[in-house]
Amino acid sequence: KTLFPYTTLFRSKFILLKLKKNNDMATVTLGGNPIHTSGELPQVGSKLVDFKLIKNDLSVATLADFAGKKLVLNIFPSIDTGTCATSVRKFNESASALENTTVLCISRDLPFAQKRFCGAEGLENVVNLSDFQEGSFGKTNGLEITDGPLAGLHSRVIIVLDENGVVTHTEQVAEIANEPNYEAA
């Protein structure tokens, strides 16, 4: 009997924490319809959390593999959509002119699909990385889509890092079908 008020209090706090967590989601749209992501993007000035993503040769890439380089992370739902393909092409074009900068194109596509696309397009200035195994990159960085027809994929996001892995720019594209702001990146 004496535990009942505490149990009720615990349940109430749990429900409030769960509601607060849900409010931390970002909302973007797909064709004008709202969909949610798993959280907020990394803050400008923070260090990006290390990652393990899969390269086209099925080896593992980590943030440490790119130490000392500026990074542009072009993150998108799938290489097999028009806007995603366009962003890879545009970043491939601009990447060759950027000194000490690597463009990482990150999606949940299989590495084989990423490799096929870039091979067919002749794109050699970007590095494709896949988050297909666990989706941990999307979850950790608050950009996994949590509902709607693209649930489980990444939202369209740009994250720019300096040579020390510090976030200098982020953009979560409000309408997934739109291209990112290339100039700002």
C-alpha positions in Angstrom: 0.0 0.0 0.0 2.8 2.4 0.8 4.5 1.7 -2.6 1.4 2.6 -4.6 2.0 6.4 -4.7 5.7 5.8 -5.7 4.7 3.4 -8.4 2.2 5.9 -9.8 4.8 8.6 -9.6 7.4 6.4 -11.4 4.9 5.6 -14.2 4.0 9.3 -14.5 7.6 10.3 -14.8 8.2 7.5 -17.3 5.3 8.7 -19.5 6.6 12.3 -19.3 10.1 11.2 -20.2 8.7 9.2 -23.1 6.7 12.2 -24.3 9.7 14.5 -24.0 11.8 12.1 -26.0 9.1 12.1 -28.8 9.1 15.9 -28.8 12.9 15.9 -29.5 12.2 14.5 -33.0 12.6 16.7 -36.0 9.8 17.0 -38.5 10.4 17.1 -42.2 8.0 16.5 -45.1 7.7 14.0 -48.0 5.4 15.4 -50.6 4.1 17.9 -48.1 3.2 15.2 -45.6 4.9 15.4 -42.2 7.3 12.6 -41.2 9.6 12.5 -38.2 13.2 11.7 -37.6 14.8 10.0 -34.6 16.1 13.2 -33.0 18.1 16.4 -33.6 21.2 16.8 -35.8 24.6 17.2 -34.1 25.1 20.8 -32.9 27.5 23.2 -34.7 30.7 23.3 -32.6 30.3 19.7 -31.3 32.4 16.7 -32.4 30.7 14.1 -34.5 30.4 10.8 -32.8 32.7 8.1 -34.4 31.0 5.8 -36.8 31.4 2.4 -38.5 30.0 2.5 -42.0 30.6 0.0 -44.8 32.6 0.9 -47.9 32.0 -0.5 -51.4 34.5 -3.2 -50.9 32.6 -4.3 -47.7 35.4 -3.1 -45.4 34.6 -0.8 -42.4 35.2 2.9 -42.5 35.4 5.0 -39.3 35.7 8.7 -38.7 39.4 8.2 -37.9 40.0 7.1 -41.5 39.5 10.7 -42.5 41.5 12.4 -39.8 43.0 15.7 -40.8 40.5 16.2 -43.7 37.5 18.5 -44.0 34.4 16.3 -44.6 31.1 17.0 -46.3 28.6 14.3 -45.3 25.9 14.1 -48.0 23.3 11.9 -46.3 20.2 10.8 -48.1 17.4 8.1 -48.3 18.5 6.1 -51.4 20.8 6.5 -54.3 18.0 5.1 -56.5 15.9 8.3 -56.3 16.3 11.3 -58.6 17.2 13.9 -55.9 19.6 11.6 -54.1 21.4 10.8 -57.4 21.5 14.5 -58.3 23.1 15.4 -55.0 25.8 12.7 -55.4 26.5 14.0 -58.9 26.7 17.7 -57.8 29.0 16.9 -54.8 31.2 14.7 -57.1 31.6 17.7 -59.4 32.4 20.2 -56.7 34.6 17.8 -54.6 37.5 17.8 -57.1 37.9 21.6 -56.5 37.9 21.4 -52.7 41.3 21.3 -51.1 41.8 18.8 -48.3 38.1 17.9 -48.4 36.4 14.6 -48.8 32.7 14.1 -49.6 31.1 11.1 -48.0 27.8 10.0 -49.5 26.0 8.1 -46.8 22.7 6.1 -47.1 21.2 2.8 -46.1 21.6 1.4 -49.7 23.7 -1.7 -50.1 27.3 -1.0 -51.0 26.7 -2.8 -54.3 24.0 -0.4 -55.3 26.2 2.6 -54.4 29.1 1.2 -56.3 27.0 0.4 -59.4 25.5 3.9 -59.5 28.9 5.7 -59.2 30.5 3.3 -61.7 27.8 3.8 -64.3 28.0 7.6 -63.8 31.8 7.7 -63.7 31.8 9.4 -60.3 35.2 9.1 -58.6 35.4 12.2 -56.3 33.1 11.0 -53.6 33.3 8.2 -51.1 30.2 6.0 -50.7 29.4 4.6 -47.3 26.5 2.4 -46.3 24.7 2.3 -42.9 22.8 -0.8 -44.0 23.8 -3.2 -41.3 22.4 -1.6 -38.2 21.4 2.0 -39.1 23.4 3.2 -36.1 24.8 6.2 -37.9 21.2 7.5 -38.6 20.0 6.8 -35.1 23.1 8.3 -33.4 22.9 11.5 -35.4 19.1 12.0 -35.1 18.4 11.6 -38.9 16.7 8.3 -39.2 13.2 8.5 -40.5 10.9 7.0 -37.9 7.5 6.9 -39.7 5.9 7.2 -43.1 6.8 5.3 -46.3 10.6 5.9 -45.8 10.7 4.7 -42.2 14.2 3.3 -41.4 16.0 5.3 -44.1 18.0 8.5 -43.5 16.5 11.9 -44.1 18.3 14.3 -46.5 21.0 16.0 -44.4 24.3 17.7 -44.9 26.9 17.8 -42.1 30.2 19.6 -42.6 33.2 18.9 -40.4 36.5 20.7 -40.1 39.9 18.9 -40.0 39.3 18.0 -36.3 35.9 16.4 -36.7 34.1 19.4 -35.3 30.7 20.2 -36.9 30.8 23.5 -38.8 27.5 23.3 -40.7 24.3 21.2 -40.7 21.2 21.2 -42.9 18.2 18.9 -42.6 16.3 19.5 -45.8 12.7 20.4 -44.8 11.2 18.6 -47.9 12.9 15.3 -48.6 12.3 15.6 -52.3 14.2 18.9 -52.5 18.0 19.2 -53.0 20.2 20.5 -50.2 21.8 24.0 -50.2 25.1 23.2 -52.0 26.5 26.7 -51.6 26.0 26.7 -47.9 27.7 23.4 -47.6 
